[in-house]
Amino acid sequence: MALFTDDPAVRGAKPLMDSTGAIGKGYEAWIAFIYQRKDVRLLSTSESADPHLAQSLRMAYDLGLKVFGFHCEVAERGITLKDRIGVIV
């Protein structure tokens, strides 16, 4: 299981709060967490490292934010999204 983030993200919650405003206006909002590690099967926010980010993600999710997680493959020609990863909000 991977926890995001390992340090408080000073501006990490801002895009989540912006998404709630967009959802309130009738738009669909998504967030994707991308991991290069292939051993990650499940991810969540780190409540202990950044409680504001974790709370903001839960609030945005409850309002309709779509949350996804993916593995990716990095190569010289680009980055390719691979398998989905489960997300605990």
MOPAC internal coordinates of N, CA, C and O (Angstrom, degrees):
PM7 1SCF
backbone

  N    0.0000 0     0.00 0     0.00 0    0    0    0
  C    1.4455 1     0.00 0     0.00 0    1    0    0
  C    1.5175 1   108.55 1     0.00 0    2    1    0
  O    1.2310 1   120.50 1   -45.63 1    3    2    1
  N    1.3104 1   116.64 1   134.37 1    3    2    1
  C    1.4609 1   122.26 1   177.54 1    5    3    2
  C    1.5215 1   108.88 1  -105.25 1    6    5    3
  O    1.2310 1   121.11 1   -39.06 1    7    6    5
  N    1.3302 1   115.49 1   140.94 1    7    6    5
  C    1.4602 1   121.41 1   175.95 1    9    7    6
  C    1.5167 1   109.00 1  -114.16 1   10    9    7
  O    1.2310 1   120.80 1   -47.62 1   11   10    9
  N    1.3182 1   116.07 1   132.38 1   11   10    9
  C    1.4531 1   121.55 1   178.90 1   13   11   10
  C    1.5170 1   106.86 1  -114.79 1   14   13   11
  O    1.2310 1   118.34 1   -53.33 1   15   14   13
  N    1.1543 1   120.77 1   126.67 1   15   14   13
  C    1.4340 1   137.31 1     4.57 1   17   15   14
  C    1.5239 1   108.59 1  -109.80 1   18   17   15
  O    1.2310 1   119.78 1   -10.78 1   19   18   17
  N    1.3140 1   118.03 1   169.22 1   19   18   17
  C    1.4703 1   119.26 1   178.36 1   21   19   18
  C    1.5239 1   111.29 1   -94.31 1   22   21   19
  O    1.2310 1   120.09 1  -179.03 1   23   22   21
  N    1.3075 1   117.43 1     0.97 1   23   22   21
  C    1.4630 1   123.87 1  -177.66 1   25   23   22
  C    1.5262 1   107.13 1  -150.29 1   26   25   23
  O    1.2310 1   119.08 1   -32.31 1   27   26   25
  N    1.3213 1   119.36 1   147.69 1   27   26   25
  C    1.4675 1   118.86 1   178.65 1   29   27   26
  C    1.5315 1   111.30 1   -56.02 1   30   29   27
  O    1.2310 1   120.85 1   -50.67 1   31   30   29
  N    1.3034 1   115.98 1   129.33 1   31   30   29
  C    1.4706 1   121.84 1   178.57 1   33   31   30
  C    1.5283 1   107.30 1   -91.84 1   34   33   31
  O    1.2310 1   120.68 1   -74.13 1   35   34   33
  N    1.3194 1   116.30 1   105.87 1   35   34   33
  C    1.4589 1   120.81 1  -174.04 1   37   35   34
  C    1.5226 1   111.57 1   -53.10 1   38   37   35
  O    1.2310 1   120.02 1   136.70 1   39   38   37
  N    1.3185 1   117.57 1   -43.30 1   39   38   37
  C    1.4641 1   120.99 1  -179.50 1   41   39   38
  C    1.5244 1   112.15 1  -109.91 1   42   41   39
  O    1.2310 1   119.82 1  -166.30 1   43   42   41
  N    1.3169 1   117.94 1    13.70 1   43   42   41
  C    1.4617 1   120.93 1  -173.73 1   45   43   42
  C    1.5084 1   115.22 1   -62.84 1   46   45   43
  O    1.2310 1   119.75 1   145.14 1   47   46   45
  N    1.3212 1   118.08 1   -34.86 1   47   46   45
  C    1.4600 1   120.59 1  -176.67 1   49   47   46
  C    1.5230 1   112.39 1   -82.02 1   50   49   47
  O    1.2310 1   119.42 1   161.06 1   51   50   49
  N    1.3243 1   118.71 1   -18.94 1   51   50   49
  C    1.4672 1   121.07 1  -175.60 1   53   51   50
  C    1.5320 1   113.22 1   -56.91 1   54   53   51
  O    1.2310 1   119.08 1   129.91 1   55   54   53
  N    1.3415 1   119.35 1   -50.09 1   55   54   53
  C    1.4778 1   117.93 1   178.59 1   57   55   54
  C    1.5304 1   112.74 1   -60.67 1   58   57   55
  O    1.2310 1   120.54 1   148.45 1   59   58   57
  N    1.3227 1   116.57 1   -31.55 1   59   58   57
  C    1.4632 1   119.45 1   178.05 1   61   59   58
  C    1.5200 1   110.32 1   -68.16 1   62   61   59
  O    1.2310 1   120.42 1   138.25 1   63   62   61
  N    1.3263 1   116.81 1   -41.75 1   63   62   61
  C    1.4531 1   120.15 1   178.39 1   65   63   62
  C    1.5313 1   110.58 1   -67.02 1   66   65   63
  O    1.2310 1   120.58 1   141.67 1   67   66   65
  N    1.3391 1   116.50 1   -38.33 1   67   66   65
  C    1.4690 1   120.27 1   176.26 1   69   67   66
  C    1.5310 1   110.55 1   -61.10 1   70   69   67
  O    1.2310 1   120.76 1   142.37 1   71   70   69
  N    1.3362 1   116.15 1   -37.63 1   71   70   69
  C    1.4643 1   119.44 1  -178.70 1   73   71   70
  C    1.5246 1   111.10 1   -65.83 1   74   73   71
  O    1.2310 1   119.92 1   146.56 1   75   74   73
  N    1.3213 1   117.75 1   -33.44 1   75   74   73
  C    1.4649 1   119.10 1   179.25 1   77   75   74
  C    1.5228 1   110.44 1   -65.87 1   78   77   75
  O    1.2310 1   120.36 1   144.51 1   79   78   77
  N    1.3323 1   116.91 1   -35.49 1   79   78   77
  C    1.4611 1   119.78 1   175.87 1   81   79   78
  C    1.5136 1   111.50 1   -64.88 1   82   81   79
  O    1.2310 1   120.53 1   138.98 1   83   82   81
  N    1.3330 1   116.60 1   -41.02 1   83   82   81
  C    1.4659 1   120.93 1   178.75 1   85   83   82
  C    1.5272 1   110.59 1   -66.01 1   86   85   83
  O    1.2310 1   120.48 1   138.85 1   87   86   85
  N    1.3202 1   116.69 1   -41.15 1   87   86   85
  C    1.4674 1   120.57 1   178.53 1   89   87   86
  C    1.5311 1   109.65 1   -62.48 1   90   89   87
  O    1.2310 1   120.87 1   139.01 1   91   90   89
  N    1.3326 1   115.95 1   -40.99 1   91   90   89
  C    1.4631 1   120.52 1   178.67 1   93   91   90
  C    1.5203 1   113.04 1   -62.33 1   94   93   91
  O    1.2310 1   120.17 1   155.95 1   95   94   93
  N    1.3336 1   117.28 1   -24.05 1   95   94   93
  C    1.4644 1   122.01 1   177.90 1   97   95   94
  C    1.5307 1   112.26 1   -92.33 1   98   97   95
  O    1.2310 1   120.33 1  -175.49 1   99   98   97
  N    1.3480 1   116.98 1     4.51 1   99   98   97
  C    1.4521 1   120.52 1   176.18 1  101   99   98
  C    1.5201 1   115.62 1    98.47 1  102  101   99
  O    1.2310 1   120.00 1  -177.12 1  103  102  101
  N    1.3443 1   117.60 1     2.88 1  103  102  101
  C    1.4615 1   120.45 1   178.47 1  105  103  102
  C    1.5250 1   110.32 1   -85.24 1  106  105  103
  O    1.2310 1   121.12 1   -21.82 1  107  106  105
  N    1.3169 1   115.46 1   158.18 1  107  106  105
  C    1.4620 1   121.85 1   172.92 1  109  107  106
  C    1.5207 1   107.74 1   -95.09 1  110  109  107
  O    1.2310 1   120.34 1   -43.84 1  111  110  109
  N    1.3209 1   116.96 1   136.16 1  111  110  109
  C    1.4704 1   121.20 1  -179.36 1  113  111  110
  C    1.5240 1   109.63 1  -125.76 1  114  113  111
  O    1.2310 1   121.12 1   -39.12 1  115  114  113
  N    1.3239 1   115.46 1   140.88 1  115  114  113
  C    1.4639 1   122.86 1  -179.86 1  117  115  114
  C    1.5190 1   109.35 1  -130.22 1  118  117  115
  O    1.2310 1   121.35 1   -26.60 1  119  118  117
  N    1.3316 1   115.02 1   153.40 1  119  118  117
  C    1.4584 1   121.72 1   168.89 1  121  119  118
  C    1.5284 1   106.83 1  -136.53 1  122  121  119
  O    1.2310 1   120.87 1   -39.57 1  123  122  121
  N    1.3176 1   115.94 1   140.43 1  123  122  121
  C    1.4704 1   120.52 1   178.27 1  125  123  122
  C    1.5198 1   108.83 1  -126.43 1  126  125  123
  O    1.2310 1   120.80 1   -49.96 1  127  126  125
  N    1.3108 1   116.08 1   130.04 1  127  126  125
  C    1.4557 1   122.82 1   172.63 1  129  127  126
  C    1.5263 1   106.96 1   -97.35 1  130  129  127
  O    1.2310 1   120.23 1   -53.92 1  131  130  129
  N    1.3192 1   117.17 1   126.08 1  131  130  129
  C    1.4578 1   122.21 1  -176.06 1  133  131  130
  C    1.5249 1   109.07 1  -113.91 1  134  133  131
  O    1.2310 1   120.26 1   -54.39 1  135  134  133
  N    1.3222 1   117.11 1   125.61 1  135  134  133
  C    1.4633 1   122.78 1  -179.24 1  137  135  134
  C    1.5155 1   110.44 1  -121.00 1  138  137  135
  O    1.2310 1   120.92 1   -41.62 1  139  138  137
  N    1.3253 1   115.84 1   138.38 1  139  138  137
  C    1.4589 1   120.88 1   176.21 1  141  139  138
  C    1.5213 1   111.72 1   -88.24 1  142  141  139
  O    1.2310 1   120.18 1   158.30 1  143  142  141
  N    1.3121 1   117.27 1   -21.70 1  143  142  141
  C    1.4667 1   119.92 1  -179.04 1  145  143  142
  C    1.5198 1   110.36 1   -73.54 1  146  145  143
  O    1.2310 1   121.01 1   -52.99 1  147  146  145
  N    1.3169 1   115.68 1   127.01 1  147  146  145
  C    1.4663 1   120.36 1  -177.32 1  149  147  146
  C    1.5243 1   113.12 1   -81.25 1  150  149  147
  O    1.2310 1   120.15 1   168.04 1  151  150  149
  N    1.3407 1   117.32 1   -11.96 1  151  150  149
  C    1.4559 1   119.73 1  -179.18 1  153  151  150
  C    1.5327 1   112.77 1   -86.25 1  154  153  151
  O    1.2310 1   119.44 1   176.84 1  155  154  153
  N    1.3124 1   118.67 1    -3.16 1  155  154  153
  C    1.4595 1   122.32 1   179.05 1  157  155  154
  C    1.5261 1   109.42 1   -81.35 1  158  157  155
  O    1.2310 1   120.40 1   -54.33 1  159  158  157
  N    1.3145 1   116.83 1   125.67 1  159  158  157
  C    1.4623 1   121.66 1   178.99 1  161  159  158
  C    1.5219 1   111.80 1  -117.37 1  162  161  159
  O    1.2310 1   120.52 1   165.05 1  163  162  161
  N    1.3296 1   116.61 1   -14.95 1  163  162  161
  C    1.4512 1   122.21 1  -175.88 1  165  163  162
  C    1.5155 1   107.90 1  -150.09 1  166  165  163
  O    1.2310 1   120.09 1   -37.20 1  167  166  165
  N    1.3212 1   117.43 1   142.80 1  167  166  165
  C    1.4555 1   119.54 1   178.72 1  169  167  166
  C    1.5173 1   110.97 1  -140.40 1  170  169  167
  O    1.2310 1   121.94 1   -21.22 1  171  170  169
  N    1.3306 1   113.89 1   158.78 1  171  170  169
  C    1.4504 1   121.49 1   178.89 1  173  171  170
  C    1.5193 1   108.28 1  -157.47 1  174  173  171
  O    1.2310 1   120.59 1   -10.27 1  175  174  173
  N    1.3164 1   116.47 1   169.73 1  175  174  173
  C    1.4599 1   119.40 1   173.15 1  177  175  174
  C    1.5239 1   108.52 1   -80.76 1  178  177  175
  O    1.2310 1   120.81 1   -26.03 1  179  178  177
  N    1.3164 1   116.05 1   153.97 1  179  178  177
  C    1.4582 1   121.29 1   179.47 1  181  179  178
  C    1.5246 1   108.75 1   -91.89 1  182  181  179
  O    1.2310 1   121.13 1   -76.51 1  183  182  181
  N    1.2996 1   115.44 1   103.49 1  183  182  181
  C    1.4701 1   121.59 1   179.68 1  185  183  182
  C    1.5213 1   111.36 1   -59.53 1  186  185  183
  O    1.2310 1   120.19 1   142.63 1  187  186  185
  N    1.3215 1   117.24 1   -37.37 1  187  186  185
  C    1.4668 1   119.70 1  -177.72 1  189  187  186
  C    1.5258 1   112.42 1   -75.65 1  190  189  187
  O    1.2310 1   119.55 1   145.62 1  191  190  189
  N    1.3220 1   118.45 1   -34.38 1  191  190  189
  C    1.4651 1   120.87 1  -178.45 1  193  191  190
  C    1.5221 1   112.14 1   -79.84 1  194  193  191
  O    1.2310 1   120.11 1   143.12 1  195  194  193
  N    1.3258 1   117.39 1   -36.88 1  195  194  193
  C    1.4620 1   120.30 1  -177.81 1  197  195  194
  C    1.5261 1   110.05 1  -149.94 1  198  197  195
  O    1.2310 1   120.26 1  -100.80 1  199  198  197
  N    1.3406 1   117.12 1    79.20 1  199  198  197
  C    1.4669 1   119.96 1  -177.42 1  201  199  198
  C    1.5309 1   113.20 1   -61.17 1  202  201  199
  O    1.2310 1   119.96 1   148.11 1  203  202  201
  N    1.3372 1   117.69 1   -31.89 1  203  202  201
  C    1.4719 1   120.30 1  -179.94 1  205  203  202
  C    1.5314 1   110.41 1   -66.10 1  206  205  203
  O    1.2310 1   120.20 1   138.22 1  207  206  205
  N    1.3248 1   117.22 1   -41.78 1  207  206  205
  C    1.4630 1   120.84 1   177.63 1  209  207  206
  C    1.5243 1   110.42 1   -63.82 1  210  209  207
  O    1.2310 1   120.14 1   134.58 1  211  210  209
  N    1.3327 1   117.34 1   -45.42 1  211  210  209
  C    1.4671 1   121.01 1  -179.62 1  213  211  210
  C    1.5290 1   110.88 1   -61.02 1  214  213  211
  O    1.2310 1   120.53 1   136.11 1  215  214  213
  N    1.3194 1   116.59 1   -43.89 1  215  214  213
  C    1.4665 1   121.11 1   179.77 1  217  215  214
  C    1.5333 1   110.61 1   -66.53 1  218  217  215
  O    1.2310 1   120.26 1   139.25 1  219  218  217
  N    1.3138 1   117.12 1   -40.75 1  219  218  217
  C    1.4672 1   121.04 1   179.82 1  221  219  218
  C    1.5253 1   111.19 1   -64.69 1  222  221  219
  O    1.2310 1   120.34 1   140.04 1  223  222  221
  N    1.3358 1   116.96 1   -39.96 1  223  222  221
  C    1.4627 1   120.05 1   178.03 1  225  223  222
  C    1.5236 1   110.61 1   -64.12 1  226  225  223
  O    1.2310 1   120.12 1   135.65 1  227  226  225
  N    1.3236 1   117.38 1   -44.35 1  227  226  225
  C    1.4700 1   120.35 1   178.89 1  229  227  226
  C    1.5308 1   111.01 1   -61.24 1  230  229  227
  O    1.2310 1   120.57 1   136.36 1  231  230  229
  N    1.3320 1   116.52 1   -43.64 1  231  230  229
  C    1.4575 1   120.49 1  -178.95 1  233  231  230
  C    1.5330 1   110.50 1   -63.86 1  234  233  231
  O    1.2310 1   120.39 1   134.14 1  235  234  233
  N    1.3277 1   116.86 1   -45.86 1  235  234  233
  C    1.4676 1   120.22 1   179.42 1  237  235  234
  C    1.5276 1   110.73 1   -63.62 1  238  237  235
  O    1.2310 1   120.55 1   139.35 1  239  238  237
  N    1.3353 1   116.55 1   -40.65 1  239  238  237
  C    1.4705 1   121.02 1   178.26 1  241  239  238
  C    1.5354 1   110.26 1   -61.38 1  242  241  239
  O    1.2310 1   120.74 1   135.24 1  243  242  241
  N    1.3211 1   116.20 1   -44.76 1  243  242  241
  C    1.4735 1   120.15 1   179.77 1  245  243  242
  C    1.5260 1   111.94 1   -61.82 1  246  245  243
  O    1.2310 1   120.37 1   153.19 1  247  246  245
  N    1.3374 1   116.89 1   -26.81 1  247  246  245
  C    1.4623 1   121.24 1   179.00 1  249  247  246
  C    1.5300 1   112.95 1   -87.85 1  250  249  247
  O    1.2310 1   120.44 1   172.57 1  251  250  249
  N    1.3524 1   116.77 1    -7.43 1  251  250  249
  C    1.4598 1   119.67 1   175.57 1  253  251  250
  C    1.5164 1   116.33 1   125.13 1  254  253  251
  O    1.2310 1   119.44 1  -178.45 1  255  254  253
  N    1.3302 1   118.67 1     1.55 1  255  254  253
  C    1.4673 1   120.71 1   177.25 1  257  255  254
  C    1.5221 1   109.59 1   -60.15 1  258  257  255
  O    1.2310 1   120.33 1   -48.07 1  259  258  257
  N    1.3301 1   116.97 1   131.93 1  259  258  257
  C    1.4666 1   122.42 1   175.69 1  261  259  258
  C    1.5351 1   107.35 1   -88.72 1  262  261  259
  O    1.2310 1   120.27 1   -52.78 1  263  262  261
  N    1.3225 1   117.10 1   127.22 1  263  262  261
  C    1.4683 1   122.04 1  -175.71 1  265  263  262
  C    1.5240 1   109.37 1  -117.86 1  266  265  263
  O    1.2310 1   120.78 1   -52.72 1  267  266  265
  N    1.3335 1   116.11 1   127.28 1  267  266  265
  C    1.4596 1   122.39 1  -178.44 1  269  267  266
  C    1.5220 1   110.22 1  -129.52 1  270  269  267
  O    1.2310 1   121.28 1   -25.43 1  271  270  269
  N    1.3089 1   115.16 1   154.57 1  271  270  269
  C    1.4564 1   121.89 1   171.71 1  273  271  270
  C    1.5181 1   108.92 1  -131.54 1  274  273  271
  O    1.2310 1   120.34 1   -37.66 1  275  274  273
  N    1.3263 1   116.95 1   142.34 1  275  274  273
  C    1.4587 1   122.31 1  -179.53 1  277  275  274
  C    1.5172 1   111.33 1  -141.21 1  278  277  275
  O    1.2310 1   121.17 1   -31.91 1  279  278  277
  N    1.3284 1   115.36 1   148.09 1  279  278  277
  C    1.4576 1   120.91 1   162.12 1  281  279  278
  C    1.5134 1   106.40 1   -81.59 1  282  281  279
  O    1.2310 1   120.62 1   -23.24 1  283  282  281
  N    1.3194 1   116.41 1   156.76 1  283  282  281
  C    1.4599 1   118.77 1   173.05 1  285  283  282
  C    1.5174 1   109.17 1  -136.15 1  286  285  283
  O    1.2310 1   121.64 1   -20.60 1  287  286  285
  N    1.3025 1   114.47 1   159.40 1  287  286  285
  C    1.4603 1   121.80 1   176.07 1  289  287  286
  C    1.5218 1   107.32 1  -116.49 1  290  289  287
  O    1.2310 1   121.03 1   -55.91 1  291  290  289
  N    1.3308 1   115.64 1   124.09 1  291  290  289
  C    1.4636 1   120.79 1  -179.64 1  293  291  290
  C    1.5179 1   108.79 1  -102.21 1  294  293  291
  O    1.2310 1   120.53 1   -52.89 1  295  294  293
  N    1.3256 1   116.59 1   127.11 1  295  294  293
  C    1.4594 1   122.46 1   178.93 1  297  295  294
  C    1.5274 1   108.29 1  -138.19 1  298  297  295
  O    1.2310 1   120.99 1    -7.93 1  299  298  297
  N    1.2989 1   115.70 1   172.07 1  299  298  297
  C    1.4622 1   119.88 1  -179.94 1  301  299  298
  C    1.5281 1   112.18 1   -58.42 1  302  301  299
  O    1.2310 1   120.23 1   147.21 1  303  302  301
  N    1.3117 1   117.17 1   -32.79 1  303  302  301
  C    1.4673 1   120.86 1  -175.41 1  305  303  302
  C    1.5237 1   113.41 1   -89.33 1  306  305  303
  O    1.2310 1   119.76 1   176.59 1  307  306  305
  N    1.3298 1   118.07 1    -3.41 1  307  306  305
  C    1.4538 1   118.80 1   178.25 1  309  307  306
  C    1.5120 1   113.13 1   148.03 1  310  309  307
  O    1.2310 1   121.77 1     7.22 1  311  310  309
  N    1.3046 1   114.22 1  -172.78 1  311  310  309
  C    1.4593 1   122.54 1   179.91 1  313  311  310
  C    1.5189 1   108.00 1  -115.48 1  314  313  311
  O    1.2310 1   120.84 1   -48.97 1  315  314  313
  N    1.3216 1   116.01 1   131.03 1  315  314  313
  C    1.4536 1   121.79 1  -178.69 1  317  315  314
  C    1.5198 1   109.90 1  -118.22 1  318  317  315
  O    1.2310 1   120.39 1   -51.14 1  319  318  317
  N    1.3384 1   116.86 1   128.86 1  319  318  317
  C    1.4583 1   119.97 1   174.08 1  321  319  318
  C    1.5163 1   108.85 1   -70.64 1  322  321  319
  O    1.2310 1   121.15 1   -41.66 1  323  322  321
  N    1.3100 1   115.40 1   138.34 1  323  322  321
  C    1.4673 1   121.45 1  -179.90 1  325  323  322
  C    1.5250 1   109.75 1  -117.71 1  326  325  323
  O    1.2310 1   120.38 1    48.19 1  327  326  325
  N    1.3125 1   116.88 1  -131.81 1  327  326  325
  C    1.4584 1   123.39 1  -174.90 1  329  327  326
  C    1.5257 1   112.28 1   -63.61 1  330  329  327
  O    1.2310 1   121.32 1   -31.50 1  331  330  329
  N    1.3152 1   115.08 1   148.50 1  331  330  329
  C    1.4619 1   120.31 1   173.52 1  333  331  330
  C    1.5140 1   109.44 1   -75.38 1  334  333  331
  O    1.2310 1   121.25 1   -29.09 1  335  334  333
  N    1.3150 1   115.22 1   150.91 1  335  334  333
  C    1.4618 1   123.51 1   175.89 1  337  335  334
  C    1.5295 1   106.81 1  -117.25 1  338  337  335
  O    1.2310 1   120.29 1   -40.81 1  339  338  337
  N    1.3257 1   117.06 1   139.19 1  339  338  337
  C    1.4458 1   120.41 1   175.78 1  341  339  338
  C    1.5242 1   111.08 1   -67.22 1  342  341  339
  O    1.2310 1   120.38 1   -34.34 1  343  342  341
  N    1.3240 1   116.88 1   145.66 1  343  342  341
  C    1.4530 1   122.17 1  -178.97 1  345  343  342
  C    1.5322 1   109.14 1  -124.80 1  346  345  343
  O    1.2310 1   121.22 1   -50.05 1  347  346  345
  N    1.3334 1   115.27 1   129.95 1  347  346  345
  C    1.4589 1   120.94 1   172.60 1  349  347  346
  C    1.5212 1   106.46 1  -102.27 1  350  349  347
  O    1.2310 1   120.44 1   -60.78 1  351  350  349
  N    1.3243 1   116.77 1   119.22 1  351  350  349
  C    1.4732 1   121.10 1  -178.77 1  353  351  350
  C    1.5066 1   109.51 1   -93.93 1  354  353  351
  O    1.2310 1   120.10 1   180.00 1  355  354  353

